Amino acid sequence: MRYSAEHKQQTREKLLHSSGALAKAGGFATTGVDGLMKAIGLTGGAFYSHFPSKSDLFTEIVRRELSHSPIALLSQAEDAGRDKLQRCLERYLSLAHLHNPETGCAIPALGAEIARAEPAVREEAEHWLCQIQQAWAGILDDGELAWALLAQCVGALVVARMLARKDVQEQVLDASRALVNRLLPAPAD
């Protein structure tokens, strides 16, 4: 039975959404094609009508996740400014974000896997990270500070997720939010 192009596109979207959440929660490499397809109620054989390889799916997940992350969306906003960036980073460095990787930013959740991935995956990640950095550099008038803040926030989440105790996780996030607040003081009137 042949499906319409619209049905195929809807299935592809479901696969991307589900695979992105699964990858951020438990890792992309640890979930096989059968598991990715089972999550949306299909067999593994149907996968190849949507993507030529699992690596191609990973490249698309990285593009989709990084282009739709809160920090990327902020960088695309017309009214993005220091205050909005500071509020966004405070939400980014929250326990809610820490404990819900499947709905959060893909950078801390998938960064290590992206680093080991094929060049196409790393190039896609680089494209979006550079987009974010350039937008933040425009807001901050400082390209080095933009990279430092991006690395600080991602690193804080990675370190906090590695820890077992909630009180120590909170210490890491609190320290990082305090640093962000020192680095992004409210603009003088």
Legacy VTK file of the C-alpha trace (Angstrom):
# vtk DataFile Version 3.0
C-alpha trace
ASCII
DATASET POLYDATA
POINTS 189 float
0.000 0.000 0.000
1.382 3.383 -1.010
0.988 6.291 1.346
0.488 9.885 0.308
3.372 12.339 0.426
1.587 14.110 3.285
1.362 10.888 5.305
5.042 10.181 4.683
5.962 13.710 5.834
3.829 13.342 8.981
5.512 10.019 9.762
8.943 11.582 9.209
8.037 14.420 11.602
6.854 11.930 14.233
10.082 9.982 13.807
12.207 13.124 14.181
10.299 14.337 17.227
10.335 10.956 18.948
13.958 10.202 18.030
15.099 13.599 19.273
13.442 13.057 22.650
14.794 9.493 22.922
18.294 10.622 21.957
18.330 13.481 24.455
17.014 11.247 27.244
19.133 8.150 26.704
21.624 8.737 23.928
21.315 8.319 20.197
23.863 5.544 19.743
22.217 3.333 22.358
18.888 3.163 20.526
18.691 1.037 17.408
16.594 1.687 14.329
14.013 -0.858 15.515
13.663 0.953 18.838
13.329 4.356 17.156
10.598 3.059 14.854
8.830 1.096 17.588
8.470 4.339 19.545
6.171 5.645 16.804
4.411 2.333 16.231
6.200 1.187 13.066
8.622 -1.564 12.149
12.332 -1.059 11.614
12.015 -1.737 7.898
9.956 1.422 7.416
12.890 3.533 8.625
14.729 3.447 5.306
11.849 5.005 3.418
12.524 8.144 5.505
16.314 8.209 5.926
19.139 6.490 4.033
21.010 5.753 7.277
20.904 6.237 11.019
23.677 8.806 10.637
21.460 10.847 8.294
18.719 10.753 10.941
21.211 11.972 13.549
22.268 14.861 11.314
18.610 15.872 10.920
17.960 15.528 14.668
20.917 17.802 15.399
19.686 20.375 12.854
16.142 20.268 14.151
17.004 20.280 17.844
19.616 23.018 17.678
17.537 25.238 15.409
14.533 24.901 17.757
16.333 25.144 21.093
15.385 28.058 23.360
18.854 29.574 23.065
18.697 29.414 19.266
15.184 30.837 19.151
16.273 33.712 21.376
19.098 34.462 18.980
16.541 34.736 16.152
14.106 36.990 18.057
13.642 40.549 16.845
13.544 41.941 20.385
16.494 39.933 21.717
18.509 41.983 24.159
20.680 41.583 27.228
17.740 41.299 29.617
16.012 38.651 27.513
19.283 36.736 27.132
19.860 36.844 30.876
16.326 35.540 31.604
16.751 32.805 28.998
20.039 31.668 30.533
18.527 31.643 34.013
15.774 29.299 32.743
18.410 27.253 30.931
20.279 26.806 34.227
17.223 25.509 36.082
16.420 22.230 37.814
13.460 21.782 35.457
15.802 21.861 32.457
18.340 19.697 34.256
15.851 16.929 35.048
14.026 16.923 31.697
16.693 16.424 29.035
14.177 14.982 26.571
12.430 18.372 26.329
15.509 20.542 26.757
18.517 21.665 24.806
20.286 18.997 22.758
23.762 20.475 23.227
24.437 19.173 26.754
22.461 15.980 26.123
24.094 15.011 22.823
27.342 16.973 22.777
29.621 14.002 23.431
27.880 11.916 20.746
28.034 14.804 18.281
31.784 15.088 18.944
32.234 11.412 17.952
29.848 11.564 14.983
30.572 11.772 11.288
31.661 15.144 9.863
28.164 15.951 8.514
26.725 15.801 12.036
29.528 17.933 13.504
29.218 20.450 10.662
25.484 20.818 11.335
26.147 21.348 15.041
28.912 23.845 14.256
26.609 25.802 11.967
23.979 26.252 14.688
26.448 26.887 17.499
28.108 29.593 15.395
24.683 31.098 14.643
23.937 31.251 18.377
27.366 32.665 19.198
27.103 35.346 16.509
23.659 36.410 17.671
24.797 36.565 21.291
27.932 38.444 20.248
25.656 41.028 18.629
23.577 41.349 21.791
26.642 41.543 24.038
29.020 43.409 21.703
31.566 40.752 22.643
32.251 37.552 20.700
34.527 36.031 23.345
31.929 36.556 26.056
29.298 34.922 23.840
31.414 31.767 23.442
32.289 31.768 27.150
28.647 32.053 28.215
27.561 29.333 25.819
30.292 27.002 27.082
29.586 27.885 30.723
25.878 27.145 30.491
26.254 23.906 28.545
29.085 22.769 30.809
27.100 23.550 33.943
24.241 21.345 32.762
26.590 18.512 31.819
28.346 18.644 35.199
25.098 18.942 37.162
23.585 15.974 35.289
26.632 13.907 36.235
25.978 14.435 39.934
23.829 12.178 42.101
22.677 14.547 44.823
20.121 17.267 44.131
21.745 19.692 46.595
25.075 19.480 44.736
23.301 19.845 41.391
21.665 23.002 42.740
25.062 24.338 43.852
26.419 23.954 40.312
23.388 25.669 38.755
23.318 28.432 41.408
27.019 29.154 40.885
26.551 29.280 37.124
23.533 31.596 37.357
25.518 33.871 39.693
28.364 33.979 37.179
25.954 34.776 34.333
24.464 37.584 36.427
27.940 39.008 37.107
28.892 38.809 33.455
25.592 40.298 32.246
24.886 43.170 34.603
21.809 45.174 33.862
22.613 47.902 31.345
23.072 51.383 32.771
20.178 53.725 32.042
LINES 1 190
189 0 1 2 3 4 5 6 7 8 9 10 11 12 13 14 15 16 17 18 19 20 21 22 23 24 25 26 27 28 29 30 31 32 33 34 35 36 37 38 39 40 41 42 43 44 45 46 47 48 49 50 51 52 53 54 55 56 57 58 59 60 61 62 63 64 65 66 67 68 69 70 71 72 73 74 75 76 77 78 79 80 81 82 83 84 85 86 87 88 89 90 91 92 93 94 95 96 97 98 99 100 101 102 103 104 105 106 107 108 109 110 111 112 113 114 115 116 117 118 119 120 121 122 123 124 125 126 127 128 129 130 131 132 133 134 135 136 137 138 139 140 141 142 143 144 145 146 147 148 149 150 151 152 153 154 155 156 157 158 159 160 161 162 163 164 165 166 167 168 169 170 171 172 173 174 175 176 177 178 179 180 181 182 183 184 185 186 187 188
